[in-house]
Amino acid sequence: MTYRKRMLVLSIIDSLLLLGSWMFALYLIYGELLPQSLSVTDVAVAGLFIITSYFFLVISKSYKTLWKYAGVHELIRVFKAVAAAVILYAAELLLFMRAIDDCVKKAHESNRLALATIGSTARHNNPSFIIGPARESQTFVVCFYIVAEREHVKAICEYADGKVDYIFIDAEAKNAEAGDFLTVAKACVLQSEIKAYKGNDITSLACDLLINELVPELKQKKVSIIGAGILGSKLALTLAERGADVYISRGNHCASFECHSSKVQHRADIQ
């Protein structure tokens, strides 16, 4: 058998073994519900796990010595390759597990509610997984995450289910996968209660309430907003509906426009 054929056979065997171990791990979690619980994301992650493991097996030169008598050096190479692949996958899991555990512990010690909040972002240059600072009030302790992938939502929800009282999911479709976050959460959360929220709407409302306390009367007053993203646009419309003449522009000066109260009033009359 030629070297290329050997490599092909070994790659297929290792891929089947890795896939089998992955499916067995999912079976231990879901049991007989595995066929109904298996999603496209699970298959994609399994493929990523296989590719990562195979990559480390190749760079560790495990295949070059596999056809010789196995010794301690070969076992060490295989161990290093598998350990590196597992560590990369487990690093993020350990981070969010610790955040949830700390949140639950602090909430129980002070007899408060434990919450987990999963938000999303429209910025493509942001990391796909961010752990925000813990937040507290007189009635709750919350751990906060900003994610970009469905798999992160599923992993957080599965671990937090039953540990926290409420799981809040950002319902705004800010990127390609964010629109499915609520569906993913409902499919894997059985004990905790799920609540949907819209982060930009909440922030816009908080800004409006603060401005209303500081400047109750906005009619015919000029307001300038720098930043024409989702939040800036919603706040501009809210202030224009209160009678302000709003001037909104992007931070990079690529575009700017005005939002006058008269235009909002005219549109309201038409509706």
PASEBA-1860 file (N, C-alpha, C; in nm, 3 decimals):
! residues 271
1> MTYRKRML> 0.084/-0.119/0.000/0.000/0.000/0.000/0.088/0.125/0.000 ~ 0.059/0.217/-0.089/0.140/0.339/-0.099/0.115/0.430/0.020 ~ 0.205/0.527/0.036/0.196/0.618/0.150/0.067/0.701/0.146 ~ 0.028/0.747/0.026/-0.093/0.827/0.015/-0.217/0.747/0.051 ~ -0.219/0.621/0.007/-0.334/0.536/0.041/-0.340/0.510/0.191 ~ -0.223/0.490/0.250/-0.219/0.470/0.395/-0.274/0.593/0.468 ~ -0.230/0.711/0.424/-0.278/0.834/0.486/-0.428/0.850/0.470 ~ -0.480/0.814/0.353/-0.624/0.823/0.329/-0.700/0.729/0.420
9> VLSIIDSL> -0.652/0.604/0.431/-0.719/0.505/0.516/-0.716/0.550/0.662 ~ -0.599/0.597/0.707/-0.587/0.643/0.845/-0.676/0.763/0.873 ~ -0.685/0.855/0.777/-0.770/0.973/0.794/-0.916/0.932/0.808 ~ -0.959/0.837/0.727/-1.098/0.792/0.734/-1.125/0.723/0.868 ~ -1.032/0.636/0.909/-1.050/0.564/1.036/-1.055/0.661/1.154 ~ -0.961/0.757/1.157/-0.960/0.854/1.266/-1.084/0.942/1.265 ~ -1.130/0.980/1.147/-1.251/1.063/1.138/-1.372/0.989/1.191 ~ -1.383/0.859/1.158/-1.495/0.779/1.207/-1.488/0.761/1.358
17> LLLGSWMF> -1.367/0.743/1.410/-1.351/0.728/1.555/-1.388/0.858/1.627 ~ -1.341/0.971/1.574/-1.373/1.100/1.635/-1.523/1.129/1.627 ~ -1.585/1.100/1.512/-1.728/1.121/1.498/-1.806/1.032/1.593 ~ -1.760/0.907/1.607/-1.827/0.815/1.699/-1.819/0.863/1.844 ~ -1.702/0.913/1.883/-1.687/0.963/2.020/-1.773/1.086/2.044 ~ -1.782/1.172/1.941/-1.866/1.292/1.953/-2.013/1.255/1.968 ~ -2.060/1.163/1.885/-2.200/1.121/1.892/-2.230/1.051/2.024 ~ -2.133/0.974/2.074/-2.152/0.906/2.202/-2.163/1.008/2.315
25> ALYLIYGE> -2.083/1.116/2.308/-2.091/1.222/2.409/-2.228/1.290/2.405 ~ -2.281/1.314/2.284/-2.415/1.373/2.272/-2.522/1.277/2.324 ~ -2.501/1.147/2.303/-2.597/1.048/2.352/-2.601/1.047/2.505 ~ -2.485/1.066/2.568/-2.481/1.071/2.714/-2.559/1.191/2.767 ~ -2.566/1.299/2.687/-2.638/1.419/2.728/-2.788/1.406/2.702 ~ -2.825/1.365/2.580/-2.965/1.365/2.539/-3.034/1.231/2.554 ~ -2.956/1.122/2.556/-3.016/0.989/2.566/-3.100/0.956/2.445 ~ -3.221/0.908/2.468/-3.309/0.867/2.358/-3.363/0.985/2.279
33> LLPQSLSV> -3.346/1.105/2.332/-3.394/1.226/2.262/-3.293/1.279/2.162 ~ -3.182/1.207/2.143/-3.076/1.255/2.054/-3.125/1.282/1.912 ~ -3.202/1.192/1.847/-3.246/1.221/1.709/-3.325/1.350/1.698 ~ -3.410/1.382/1.798/-3.490/1.504/1.792/-3.407/1.626/1.829 ~ -3.305/1.608/1.915/-3.227/1.722/1.964/-3.111/1.758/1.872 ~ -3.071/1.666/1.784/-2.955/1.691/1.697/-2.989/1.801/1.597 ~ -2.902/1.899/1.587/-2.923/2.012/1.497/-2.810/2.023/1.396 ~ -2.827/2.111/1.300/-2.723/2.136/1.201/-2.597/2.190/1.269
41> TDVAVAGL> -2.617/2.268/1.375/-2.503/2.322/1.448/-2.419/2.212/1.511 ~ -2.485/2.109/1.566/-2.412/1.996/1.624/-2.326/1.928/1.519 ~ -2.380/1.910/1.400/-2.304/1.845/1.292/-2.185/1.932/1.253 ~ -2.208/2.064/1.245/-2.099/2.155/1.208/-1.988/2.154/1.313 ~ -2.026/2.153/1.439/-1.926/2.150/1.546/-1.851/2.018/1.547 ~ -1.922/1.909/1.518/-1.855/1.779/1.508/-1.751/1.780/1.397 ~ -1.786/1.840/1.283/-1.690/1.851/1.174/-1.570/1.935/1.212 ~ -1.595/2.046/1.285/-1.485/2.131/1.330/-1.396/2.057/1.428
49> FIITSYFF> -1.456/1.977/1.515/-1.379/1.898/1.612/-1.290/1.796/1.540 ~ -1.344/1.732/1.437/-1.266/1.634/1.361/-1.149/1.701/1.289 ~ -1.177/1.814/1.225/-1.072/1.885/1.152/-0.962/1.933/1.246 ~ -1.002/1.988/1.362/-0.903/2.035/1.459/-0.817/1.921/1.510 ~ -0.881/1.809/1.543/-0.806/1.694/1.594/-0.712/1.639/1.487 ~ -0.760/1.630/1.365/-0.676/1.579/1.256/-0.558/1.672/1.231 ~ -0.582/1.803/1.239/-0.475/1.901/1.219/-0.362/1.881/1.320 ~ -0.398/1.863/1.447/-0.296/1.845/1.549/-0.226/1.709/1.537
57> LVISKSYK> -0.298/1.609/1.488/-0.234/1.479/1.465/-0.130/1.489/1.353 ~ -0.161/1.571/1.252/-0.068/1.586/1.140/0.055/1.664/1.181 ~ 0.035/1.779/1.247/0.150/1.862/1.282/0.238/1.797/1.390 ~ 0.181/1.703/1.466/0.261/1.633/1.565/0.335/1.513/1.505 ~ 0.315/1.492/1.372/0.383/1.385/1.299/0.348/1.246/1.351 ~ 0.224/1.233/1.401/0.182/1.104/1.454/0.169/0.999/1.345 ~ 0.130/1.039/1.223/0.109/0.943/1.116/0.241/0.888/1.060 ~ 0.347/0.960/1.074/0.474/0.915/1.017/0.535/0.796/1.092
65> TLWKYAGV> 0.497/0.780/1.216/0.552/0.670/1.295/0.449/0.563/1.326 ~ 0.329/0.580/1.273/0.222/0.488/1.309/0.245/0.347/1.254 ~ 0.318/0.336/1.145/0.338/0.206/1.083/0.462/0.135/1.139 ~ 0.527/0.197/1.234/0.636/0.132/1.303/0.583/0.075/1.434 ~ 0.671/0.012/1.512/0.629/-0.037/1.641/0.602/0.082/1.733 ~ 0.486/0.080/1.798/0.448/0.191/1.884/0.534/0.191/2.009 ~ 0.578/0.309/2.047/0.657/0.324/2.168/0.608/0.440/2.251 ~ 0.684/0.476/2.353/0.645/0.583/2.443/0.638/0.716/2.368
73> HELIRVFK> 0.733/0.738/2.277/0.735/0.865/2.203/0.609/0.881/2.119 ~ 0.562/0.772/2.055/0.441/0.780/1.973/0.319/0.810/2.061 ~ 0.313/0.746/2.178/0.201/0.771/2.268/0.200/0.916/2.316 ~ 0.317/0.970/2.342/0.326/1.109/2.386/0.280/1.203/2.276 ~ 0.316/1.174/2.150/0.274/1.258/2.038/0.122/1.258/2.024 ~ 0.063/1.139/2.030/-0.083/1.129/2.017/-0.151/1.202/2.133 ~ -0.096/1.183/2.252/-0.155/1.248/2.370/-0.150/1.401/2.356 ~ -0.038/1.455/2.310/-0.025/1.600/2.294/-0.124/1.654/2.190
81> AVAAAVIL> -0.138/1.580/2.079/-0.229/1.626/1.973/-0.373/1.629/2.020 ~ -0.416/1.521/2.085/-0.554/1.513/2.133/-0.578/1.616/2.243 ~ -0.481/1.631/2.333/-0.496/1.728/2.442/-0.508/1.870/2.390 ~ -0.428/1.906/2.290/-0.434/2.041/2.234/-0.570/2.069/2.172 ~ -0.626/1.971/2.100/-0.757/1.989/2.038/-0.866/2.006/2.142 ~ -0.860/1.925/2.247/-0.962/1.932/2.353/-0.952/2.063/2.430 ~ -0.828/2.108/2.458/-0.809/2.231/2.534/-0.865/2.351/2.459 ~ -0.842/2.356/2.326/-0.895/2.468/2.248/-1.047/2.475/2.256
89> YAAELLLF> -1.111/2.359/2.250/-1.258/2.357/2.252/-1.311/2.387/2.393 ~ -1.238/2.340/2.496/-1.288/2.353/2.633/-1.261/2.489/2.696 ~ -1.170/2.566/2.639/-1.131/2.693/2.701/-1.250/2.788/2.718 ~ -1.328/2.806/2.610/-1.442/2.896/2.617/-1.550/2.842/2.711 ~ -1.567/2.707/2.711/-1.668/2.649/2.799/-1.636/2.677/2.946 ~ -1.510/2.665/2.983/-1.470/2.689/3.121/-1.493/2.834/3.161 ~ -1.474/2.927/3.066/-1.493/3.069/3.096/-1.637/3.099/3.131 ~ -1.733/3.055/3.050/-1.871/3.088/3.079/-1.926/3.006/3.196
97> MRAIDDCV> -1.872/2.884/3.218/-1.914/2.805/3.334/-1.880/2.878/3.464 ~ -1.760/2.934/3.470/-1.719/3.005/3.590/-1.805/3.127/3.614 ~ -1.837/3.200/3.507/-1.920/3.320/3.522/-2.059/3.284/3.575 ~ -2.117/3.176/3.523/-2.250/3.134/3.569/-2.244/3.085/3.714 ~ -2.142/3.006/3.747/-2.129/2.955/3.883/-2.113/3.068/3.984 ~ -2.031/3.168/3.951/-2.012/3.282/4.041/-2.142/3.360/4.059 ~ -2.217/3.376/3.950/-2.344/3.448/3.955/-2.444/3.375/4.045 ~ -2.455/3.244/4.026/-2.549/3.164/4.105/-2.510/3.164/4.253
105> KKAHESNR> -2.382/3.149/4.281/-2.335/3.147/4.419/-2.366/3.279/4.490 ~ -2.336/3.390/4.425/-2.360/3.521/4.486/-2.509/3.546/4.505 ~ -2.592/3.502/4.410/-2.736/3.521/4.420/-2.794/3.439/4.536 ~ -2.752/3.316/4.550/-2.804/3.230/4.657/-2.760/3.279/4.794 ~ -2.637/3.329/4.804/-2.587/3.378/4.932/-2.664/3.500/4.981 ~ -2.715/3.580/4.889/-2.787/3.703/4.925/-2.938/3.691/4.903 ~ -2.985/3.569/4.874/-3.128/3.544/4.854/-3.186/3.631/4.743 ~ -3.113/3.636/4.630/-3.159/3.711/4.513/-3.175/3.617/4.394
113> LALATIGS> -3.235/3.667/4.287/-3.252/3.589/4.166/-3.121/3.584/4.088 ~ -3.098/3.471/4.021/-2.981/3.455/3.934/-3.027/3.460/3.790 ~ -2.965/3.547/3.710/-3.004/3.565/3.571/-2.883/3.545/3.480 ~ -2.910/3.498/3.359/-2.808/3.491/3.254/-2.864/3.564/3.132 ~ -2.786/3.657/3.080/-2.829/3.737/2.965/-2.738/3.710/2.847 ~ -2.798/3.675/2.734/-2.722/3.645/2.613/-2.759/3.748/2.506 ~ -2.664/3.833/2.472/-2.687/3.936/2.372/-2.608/3.908/2.246 ~ -2.632/3.989/2.144/-2.561/3.975/2.017/-2.515/4.113/1.972
121> TARHNNPS> -2.435/4.116/1.869/-2.384/4.242/1.817/-2.382/4.239/1.664 ~ -2.399/4.357/1.606/-2.396/4.367/1.460/-2.256/4.394/1.406 ~ -2.159/4.416/1.494/-2.022/4.445/1.451/-1.951/4.316/1.413 ~ -1.910/4.306/1.288/-1.847/4.184/1.239/-1.703/4.169/1.288 ~ -1.641/4.279/1.330/-1.503/4.271/1.375/-1.490/4.239/1.524 ~ -1.602/4.222/1.593/-1.599/4.185/1.734/-1.568/4.036/1.749 ~ -1.510/3.995/1.862/-1.491/3.851/1.887/-1.626/3.780/1.890 ~ -1.627/3.652/1.857/-1.753/3.577/1.852/-1.806/3.541/1.990
129> FIIGPARE> -1.723/3.560/2.094/-1.766/3.524/2.230/-1.705/3.622/2.328 ~ -1.790/3.697/2.399/-1.744/3.797/2.495/-1.819/3.775/2.627 ~ -1.745/3.774/2.737/-1.806/3.767/2.869/-1.805/3.907/2.928 ~ -1.923/3.962/2.953/-1.932/4.095/3.009/-1.921/4.093/3.160 ~ -1.913/4.210/3.222/-1.904/4.217/3.368/-2.036/4.176/3.434 ~ -2.025/4.116/3.551/-2.146/4.079/3.627/-2.215/4.206/3.676 ~ -2.347/4.202/3.676/-2.425/4.318/3.721/-2.518/4.275/3.834 ~ -2.543/4.368/3.925/-2.624/4.336/4.043/-2.725/4.446/4.070
137> SQTFVVCF> -2.834/4.406/4.135/-2.932/4.500/4.187/-2.980/4.446/4.322 ~ -3.079/4.508/4.379/-3.131/4.461/4.507/-3.203/4.328/4.495 ~ -3.246/4.294/4.375/-3.327/4.172/4.358/-3.261/4.064/4.273 ~ -3.152/4.094/4.201/-3.095/3.993/4.114/-2.945/4.012/4.096 ~ -2.881/3.903/4.050/-2.741/3.905/4.006/-2.741/3.845/3.866 ~ -2.676/3.911/3.769/-2.682/3.866/3.631/-2.543/3.853/3.572 ~ -2.520/3.744/3.499/-2.399/3.729/3.419/-2.435/3.757/3.274 ~ -2.345/3.821/3.203/-2.378/3.876/3.071/-2.282/3.825/2.965
145> YIVAEREH> -2.337/3.786/2.851/-2.257/3.736/2.739/-2.299/3.805/2.611 ~ -2.202/3.827/2.524/-2.229/3.872/2.387/-2.171/3.767/2.293 ~ -2.256/3.704/2.214/-2.213/3.594/2.129/-2.257/3.619/1.985 ~ -2.196/3.546/1.893/-2.230/3.562/1.752/-2.273/3.431/1.687 ~ -2.264/3.319/1.761/-2.292/3.189/1.702/-2.396/3.113/1.784 ~ -2.477/3.034/1.714/-2.581/2.955/1.780/-2.522/2.853/1.878 ~ -2.405/2.798/1.845/-2.346/2.697/1.931/-2.312/2.753/2.069 ~ -2.269/2.880/2.075/-2.242/2.942/2.203/-2.370/2.957/2.285
153> VKAICEYA> -2.478/2.995/2.219/-2.607/3.009/2.288/-2.650/2.875/2.345 ~ -2.636/2.770/2.265/-2.676/2.637/2.310/-2.593/2.591/2.429 ~ -2.463/2.611/2.423/-2.375/2.568/2.532/-2.406/2.643/2.661 ~ -2.426/2.774/2.652/-2.457/2.853/2.771/-2.591/2.812/2.830 ~ -2.691/2.796/2.746/-2.825/2.760/2.794/-2.826/2.622/2.858 ~ -2.757/2.526/2.798/-2.754/2.390/2.854/-2.688/2.388/2.991 ~ -2.585/2.468/3.009/-2.517/2.470/3.138/-2.596/2.551/3.242 ~ -2.657/2.662/3.198/-2.728/2.750/3.291/-2.867/2.697/3.327
161> DGKVDYIF> -2.922/2.607/3.246/-3.057/2.556/3.270/-3.067/2.490/3.408 ~ -3.160/2.536/3.488/-3.177/2.482/3.622/-3.090/2.547/3.727 ~ -2.984/2.616/3.685/-2.897/2.686/3.779/-2.943/2.830/3.800 ~ -2.977/2.898/3.692/-3.027/3.035/3.703/-3.179/3.034/3.696 ~ -3.240/3.140/3.747/-3.387/3.148/3.746/-3.441/3.190/3.610 ~ -3.372/3.283/3.545/-3.417/3.333/3.415/-3.299/3.340/3.319 ~ -3.328/3.312/3.192/-3.231/3.330/3.084/-3.290/3.429/2.984 ~ -3.226/3.543/2.968/-3.273/3.646/2.877/-3.198/3.634/2.744
169> IDAEAKNA> -3.273/3.629/2.635/-3.216/3.613/2.501/-3.246/3.735/2.416 ~ -3.142/3.792/2.356/-3.159/3.906/2.266/-3.235/3.860/2.142 ~ -3.350/3.920/2.117/-3.436/3.877/2.006/-3.409/3.951/1.876 ~ -3.314/4.044/1.876/-3.285/4.120/1.754/-3.190/4.042/1.663 ~ -3.225/4.031/1.536/-3.142/3.960/1.438/-3.032/4.052/1.388 ~ -2.926/4.066/1.468/-2.818/4.159/1.435/-2.714/4.099/1.342 ~ -2.712/3.967/1.329/-2.620/3.902/1.236/-2.688/3.778/1.178 ~ -2.615/3.700/1.101/-2.675/3.588/1.027/-2.736/3.483/1.119
177> EAGDFLTV> -2.679/3.462/1.238/-2.725/3.355/1.326/-2.810/3.405/1.443 ~ -2.806/3.535/1.471/-2.874/3.589/1.589/-3.025/3.570/1.584 ~ -3.082/3.565/1.465/-3.226/3.546/1.454/-3.274/3.413/1.505 ~ -3.183/3.315/1.520/-3.221/3.182/1.567/-3.189/3.160/1.715 ~ -3.136/3.261/1.783/-3.094/3.243/1.922/-3.210/3.200/2.012 ~ -3.324/3.264/1.997/-3.439/3.232/2.082/-3.488/3.090/2.056 ~ -3.490/3.049/1.931/-3.532/2.912/1.896/-3.437/2.809/1.955 ~ -3.307/2.835/1.946/-3.208/2.744/2.003/-3.225/2.733/2.154
185> AKACVLQS> -3.247/2.846/2.219/-3.263/2.845/2.365/-3.387/2.766/2.408 ~ -3.497/2.786/2.339/-3.621/2.716/2.375/-3.608/2.565/2.355 ~ -3.522/2.523/2.262/-3.507/2.381/2.234/-3.428/2.306/2.341 ~ -3.343/2.378/2.416/-3.256/2.309/2.512/-3.277/2.350/2.657 ~ -3.359/2.450/2.683/-3.386/2.492/2.821/-3.515/2.427/2.870 ~ -3.506/2.352/2.979/-3.621/2.279/3.031/-3.666/2.328/3.168 ~ -3.577/2.385/3.247/-3.610/2.421/3.386/-3.615/2.572/3.408 ~ -3.515/2.644/3.364/-3.516/2.789/3.381/-3.619/2.853/3.288
193> EIKAYKGN> -3.660/2.975/3.323/-3.758/3.047/3.241/-3.687/3.136/3.141 ~ -3.734/3.134/3.015/-3.673/3.213/2.908/-3.752/3.341/2.886 ~ -3.680/3.451/2.874/-3.740/3.580/2.842/-3.668/3.642/2.722 ~ -3.743/3.693/2.628/-3.684/3.761/2.513/-3.677/3.911/2.541 ~ -3.574/3.975/2.493/-3.561/4.118/2.510/-3.493/4.177/2.387 ~ -3.500/4.309/2.374/-3.433/4.380/2.266/-3.343/4.485/2.330 ~ -3.215/4.455/2.330/-3.119/4.539/2.401/-3.117/4.683/2.355 ~ -3.124/4.706/2.226/-3.120/4.844/2.175/-3.245/4.923/2.215
201> DITSLACD> -3.359/4.854/2.217/-3.482/4.922/2.258/-3.475/4.962/2.406 ~ -3.421/4.872/2.488/-3.409/4.902/2.631/-3.314/5.020/2.653 ~ -3.201/5.019/2.582/-3.104/5.128/2.596/-3.161/5.260/2.546 ~ -3.232/5.255/2.435/-3.295/5.376/2.381/-3.397/5.433/2.478 ~ -3.476/5.344/2.539/-3.576/5.389/2.636/-3.508/5.449/2.759 ~ -3.398/5.387/2.806/-3.326/5.441/2.922/-3.270/5.579/2.891 ~ -3.215/5.597/2.770/-3.164/5.729/2.730/-3.275/5.832/2.727 ~ -3.390/5.793/2.674/-3.503/5.885/2.665/-3.552/5.926/2.804
209> LLINELVP> -3.557/5.830/2.897/-3.600/5.860/3.033/-3.503/5.955/3.102 ~ -3.371/5.932/3.080/-3.271/6.019/3.140/-3.281/6.161/3.083 ~ -3.294/6.170/2.951/-3.305/6.302/2.888/-3.432/6.372/2.934 ~ -3.539/6.296/2.953/-3.665/6.355/2.998/-3.653/6.412/3.139 ~ -3.569/6.350/3.222/-3.546/6.402/3.357/-3.460/6.529/3.353 ~ -3.361/6.529/3.266/-3.271/6.643/3.257/-3.332/6.760/3.181 ~ -3.398/6.729/3.067/-3.459/6.834/2.983/-3.601/6.789/2.949 ~ -3.698/6.819/3.033/-3.835/6.771/3.008/-3.897/6.821/2.878
217> ELKQKKVS> -3.866/6.943/2.838/-3.927/7.002/2.718/-3.826/7.003/2.604 ~ -3.855/6.930/2.497/-3.764/6.922/2.383/-3.820/6.986/2.256 ~ -3.938/7.041/2.263/-4.000/7.096/2.142/-3.914/7.206/2.082 ~ -3.881/7.188/1.951/-3.802/7.282/1.871/-3.660/7.301/1.924 ~ -3.615/7.214/2.008/-3.475/7.218/2.053/-3.390/7.134/1.959 ~ -3.267/7.176/1.937/-3.177/7.105/1.848/-3.098/6.999/1.926 ~ -3.100/6.878/1.873/-3.031/6.766/1.936/-2.936/6.704/1.833 ~ -2.812/6.683/1.870/-2.714/6.622/1.781/-2.677/6.484/1.833
225> IIGAGILG> -2.682/6.384/1.746/-2.646/6.247/1.781/-2.535/6.202/1.688 ~ -2.423/6.162/1.744/-2.312/6.108/1.666/-2.318/5.957/1.671 ~ -2.338/5.896/1.557/-2.355/5.752/1.549/-2.491/5.719/1.490 ~ -2.490/5.665/1.369/-2.616/5.638/1.299/-2.643/5.489/1.290 ~ -2.602/5.415/1.394/-2.630/5.272/1.397/-2.773/5.247/1.442 ~ -2.799/5.124/1.487/-2.934/5.087/1.530/-2.979/5.171/1.648 ~ -2.892/5.182/1.748/-2.927/5.257/1.869/-2.943/5.406/1.839 ~ -2.848/5.464/1.763/-2.857/5.605/1.731/-2.982/5.639/1.652
233> SKLALTLA> -3.018/5.553/1.558/-3.137/5.577/1.476/-3.265/5.569/1.559 ~ -3.273/5.473/1.650/-3.393/5.459/1.733/-3.406/5.576/1.829 ~ -3.294/5.618/1.886/-3.299/5.732/1.977/-3.336/5.860/1.902 ~ -3.284/5.875/1.780/-3.318/5.994/1.700/-3.468/6.000/1.672 ~ -3.528/5.887/1.638/-3.672/5.885/1.611/-3.752/5.915/1.738 ~ -3.708/5.858/1.851/-3.777/5.882/1.978/-3.776/6.029/2.015 ~ -3.660/6.095/2.002/-3.650/6.237/2.038/-3.726/6.325/1.938 ~ -3.724/6.284/1.810/-3.800/6.360/1.711/-3.950/6.353/1.738
241> ERGADVYI> -3.997/6.240/1.788/-4.138/6.225/1.822/-4.176/6.313/1.941 ~ -4.077/6.352/2.020/-4.103/6.443/2.133/-4.090/6.589/2.092 ~ -4.070/6.616/1.963/-4.070/6.752/1.914/-3.935/6.812/1.888 ~ -3.827/6.738/1.908/-3.692/6.793/1.888/-3.653/6.788/1.742 ~ -3.565/6.880/1.702/-3.504/6.877/1.570/-3.370/6.804/1.585 ~ -3.364/6.684/1.533/-3.250/6.596/1.558/-3.157/6.596/1.438 ~ -3.030/6.613/1.463/-2.926/6.605/1.360/-2.838/6.485/1.394 ~ -2.838/6.388/1.306/-2.766/6.264/1.333/-2.659/6.242/1.226
249> SRGNHCAS> -2.541/6.198/1.269/-2.432/6.175/1.173/-2.350/6.056/1.218 ~ -2.284/5.994/1.120/-2.197/5.881/1.150/-2.064/5.930/1.203 ~ -1.998/5.848/1.280/-1.869/5.884/1.335/-1.762/5.898/1.229 ~ -1.777/5.826/1.115/-1.677/5.836/1.010/-1.714/5.939/0.904 ~ -1.821/6.015/0.929/-1.863/6.125/0.841/-1.901/6.078/0.700 ~ -1.936/5.949/0.689/-1.974/5.898/0.556/-2.115/5.942/0.519 ~ -2.198/5.963/0.620/-2.335/6.000/0.590/-2.393/6.079/0.705 ~ -2.485/6.166/0.676/-2.554/6.242/0.780/-2.691/6.280/0.728
257> FECHSSKV> -2.786/6.297/0.821/-2.919/6.339/0.779/-2.988/6.404/0.898 ~ -3.100/6.470/0.869/-3.175/6.539/0.972/-3.307/6.468/0.994 ~ -3.353/6.474/1.118/-3.481/6.413/1.154/-3.562/6.518/1.228 ~ -3.654/6.583/1.157/-3.727/6.695/1.215/-3.862/6.648/1.269 ~ -3.908/6.714/1.372/-4.036/6.678/1.433/-4.152/6.695/1.336 ~ -4.142/6.793/1.244/-4.251/6.817/1.151/-4.271/6.698/1.058 ~ -4.161/6.636/1.017/-4.171/6.520/0.929/-4.235/6.402/1.002 ~ -4.199/6.383/1.128/-4.258/6.275/1.206/-4.406/6.300/1.226
265> QHRADIQ> -4.442/6.426/1.255/-4.583/6.459/1.275/-4.662/6.438/1.146 ~ -4.601/6.473/1.032/-4.671/6.457/0.905/-4.693/6.308/0.877 ~ -4.595/6.226/0.906/-4.611/6.083/0.883/-4.719/6.026/0.976 ~ -4.725/6.074/1.100/-4.826/6.026/1.192/-4.967/6.063/1.144 ~ -4.981/6.185/1.084/-5.111/6.226/1.031/-5.156/6.138/0.918 ~ -5.063/6.096/0.833/-5.097/6.010/0.719/-5.145/5.874/0.767 ~ -5.076/5.819/0.871/-5.115/5.688/0.922/-5.250/5.698/0.995
END
